[in-house]
Amino acid sequence: WKACKWRSRCDGMTRFPHLFQPIELGALEMKNRVIFGPHGTSQGRAPGTMPDLVAYHEARAQGGVGLIITEAHTVHESYEVRHNLLAVSDDDAIPELREMAGVAHKHGARMFGQLFHPGRAVANRKNGALLAAYAPSELPDERHHVMPAPMSEAMIRDIIRSYGDGARRMAEAGLDGVEYMISMGYLPAQFVNPRANQRTDTYGGSFENRMRFVTESLAAIRASVDSKTVVGIRISVDELDYGGLSQEESSAVAKALADAGLIDYVNVIGGSGASVGGAVHIVPPMFVEQGYLADPAATLKQSVSVPTMLGGRINQPQTAEQIIGSGQADMVCLVRALIADPFFAAKAEDGRPDDIRACIACNQACIGHRHMGAIVSCIQHPETGRERTFPHAKEKTATVRKVMVIGGGPGGMKAAAIAAERGHEVTLYEKDNQLGGQVRLAQMLPDRAEFGGIVTNLSREMELAGVTVKKGVAVDAAMVAAVEPDAVVVATGAMPYLPALDGLDEVHAVDAWPVISGEANVGGQVVIADWRCDWVGMGVAEMLARNGCHVRLYCQGTQPGQNLQAYLRDHWIGVLDSLGVETRSYARLFGADDDSVFFQHMTNGEALVAEEVETLVLAQGHRRDSALLDELRESWSGELHVIGDVLSPRTAEEAVVEGLQAAMAI
């Protein structure tokens, strides 16, 4: 076994020789170049939840990363919201930081802490009241609709001291380094940005003056820690929106700090939390090209004398290796890739890249959860964020049972993979000749092919676990009785819901599913009635607009994509606008005739009429495909688990969570 393990490890080193080389940051050596980057988790805030955050980070340390950088810790009382963010503004933070550092060190990983102040980019409330915002100048924040108060020099000096105090506490807790956050349009970035900083004192005006807040903060940090503690910055190489820092400006900031000896590394990212367009790049969705920041990061790297890290849509070890090998960065900073697969690094190092559960950048359960105040997780790997809830998800069962999983969508595949990995004898049945369910449709939309990765990943997990897969087999109750399973998981999914409304038989009405698959004949003047307010209506609108149709998207919600994660929705709305898609919100489908579709305003009840319609596309949701379930409930008395859309139509996330829970219950 040891020989095989060694050969596997050597294979990983051969395939990814740069990714798994040690590297020195300041006086510290890291075992490899894979970094679990800073991000909010919604864990560790409420009493008793710190063990959940510790377990979350321990899973990635155990999975082989060289470094973990904690999420942002607020440093000053002017922005303290402990129900939503971690804080390092008093000594109470030291014990919990010490515990996190301990689990990282136990598995050979390093841990840095991130220091944060948002300035004018204030979104949080305290007891329901919006916090006061402070910034270099009295200029509005576009995204959060906040008008800040200009900071006094006394307040500036106080916040500078707080950065030093926060760094001291992190070092006392045993963290190996601290990261000063200049990125994403937050307070330090506001000071260096001439469009956000219009001060006339020593903290504004010239480049040197605008840099003063940053240089004095980093000097305070350096003075508060010993020479072994690594000090770095995170900076947006380009804030990628109107009024944000440009690539040239960010490179100049990084160069000045490196030349002054204030930093040991630069962590490069993109985007800005202060604008809607820039915020898309905080967690870029699958529309954005993988590794898209590599070239601008390479330009910044040429201007500094310290190592650089790069984040932003890196989800494969091959991409990471190419970035490091080509000299575009010295390390890669991964977040969603390690949320999707905590053992990303170990699998790559062991020469098993095909076993990595690649992130598909759907943003649904990671940043989507975060924006809801829920724990960060992954639609493919719901164990993420629930490490203590499912600590033994793959622990072998004491009693092997014959398990029949009916339905090859994401929920059924997850149930089959986990049940088989636990040692059960599992067969999955799918009536179609392909696995994936509705995922097969989603991946056919423009720039959505990556969503199909969930099928690829779960198929590989089933293969490794030893699941028997039978495709093209329609199961009925008689077949279940003949197989005589010990447990049945029903995951038969859903079918389109078609409302009973006047005139739908007069107009040329088609459901979205055959439109996506190319089976429907669609005219040039299209109206989409979108009850779902998710990827279906928006995706079909983009597809048809790109095919030359004139598209009007009527959504029964506050805006198109209401139920999508904000960065995905905001980007997609921009795409639809550029394609000339006309959108109308608050529109309830009411009826139709031969060339018109009638809607009703959801609040005032007034009529909304779309005329000269050649095709009405219905995105009216789903109903359960429950025929088999109903049969089994009448005729079969064995153990039965019902998951996903056949239980209640929702999304792939709920199906996968329920698949995991069903497999654990068998």
Beta strands, then each sheet from edge to edge (+ up, - down):
strand 1: 23-25
strand 2: 28-30
strand 3: 34-36
strand 4: 67-74
strand 5: 86-87
strand 6: 110-116
strand 7: 125-126
strand 8: 129-130
strand 9: 134-135
strand 10: 149-150
strand 11: 177-181
strand 12: 230-236
strand 13: 265-269
strand 14: 308-310
strand 15: 331-334
strand 16: 402-406
strand 17: 425-430
strand 18: 468-471
strand 19: 487-490
strand 20: 494-496
strand 21: 509-511
strand 22: 525-530
strand 23: 550-555
strand 24: 582-584
strand 25: 587-592
strand 26: 597-601
strand 27: 607-610
strand 28: 615-619
strand 29: 622-624
strand 30: 639-642
sheet 1: 1+ 2-
sheet 2: 5+ 4+ 3+ 15+ 14+ 13+ 12+ 11+ 6+
sheet 3: 7+ 8-
sheet 4: 9+ 10+
sheet 5: 18+ 17+ 16+ 19+ 30+
sheet 6: 20+ 29-
sheet 7: 21+ 28+ 22+ 23+ 24+
sheet 8: 25+ 26- 27+
end
